[in-house]
């Protein structure tokens, strides 16, 4: 049973539950990191396989893989390198934003907190 399904009435008052949740999050993040490394290694091969063997010039397809259904399509994203003048404008904008943060003219609308894990 997952930690989310074991949730007590008020989890913030249950230190044991909170500890279990923290430990489980660490385990999940580590597993995600390991899976992302594996994904980087195999994604080009999988793209080639999908394009050449599964889709065969079709835009998309639906397939049964290990008892689940997956819809597959191949998307693309264009990557541009911009002229130097645009890069300078981007840098200028970045500096102006930072200055606005420092001098108080930028309005702070939220502070998002998050955990950082390093394995």
N, C-alpha and C positions, 0 to 999 in steps of 0.2 A: 504494500500500500504506500502510495507517495506521501511525502510530508504535507502536501497541500490538502490531502484528504483527511489527515489526522488533526487538522486545525481545531484548537480549543475555542471556546466561546470568545475569550479575549487573549489572543496569542501574545500580546505585549506584556501580559502579567505572568507569563509562564516561561521562566528562564530556561528550563530544560528543552521546551519546544523551540525557543529561539536559537539555542545552541545547535539543535538538530538541523534547523533550517539553514543556519550559517554553514555548517559542515556540508550539508547536501549541496548548497550553492557552490561551494569550493569544488566539490566532486564534479558537478555539472560543468562548471567553467573549464576545468582541466580536461574533461572529456571533449568538450566543444573545441578547445585548442588543438587537441590531438587529431580530431576529425578534420579540422580546417587544414592542418598540415597534410593529411592524406588527400584531401580534396584538391589541394594545389598540385600534387603530383599526378593525379589521374584525370583531372577535368578536361585536358586537351584530348586525351584518348577517348573519353566518353563523348565529347563533342563530335569527333571524327566518326565514331561508331554510330551515333544517332543520325548524323547527316548522311552517311554512306549506306548504312544497313537498315535503319529503322524508318526514317522518313522518306528517303529516296525521292527527292525533289518535291515532296509534299510540304505544305507550310506547317502543319502540325499533325499529331497523331495521338491516339490513346492506347495505352499498352497495359497489360497485366504483368507485374513484376513481383515475384515473391508474395503472392496473395494480397496485393494492393494495386489499385488502378492509378496510373500516372499519365497526365497529359503532357506531351512533350512538344515544344516548339523551339526554334532557334532564333534568338533575338540578336541584335547587334547594336553597338554603341560606337558612335564616331568619336575619335579623339583628335583634337586640333592643337596645333602649336600656333600661338598668336604672334603678331608682329611686336617688335620691341616697344612701340608706342603704347600698345594696349597693356603689355606687361607693366610698363611704368605707371599707367593709370590705375591698374589694380593695386600696385604697391602704394601709390599715393592714397587711394581709398582706404586701404588697410591701415595706414598711418593715421589718417583722419579719424577713423573709427576708434583707434586706440586713444588718440588725443581726446576725443569726446567722452570716452569712458573715464579718463583720468581727470578731466576738468568738470565733470558732472553734467555736461549737456546731453549725454546719452542717458535715457531712462532705463534703469534696471527693472526688468519686469519679472524675473524669476532667478532663483539660484537652485540648480539641480544638483542633488547629491547622488553619488554612485560609488560603488566599491571598485577598487582596482586590485586585480590579482596578478601576481607574477610567479610563474612556475619555473 
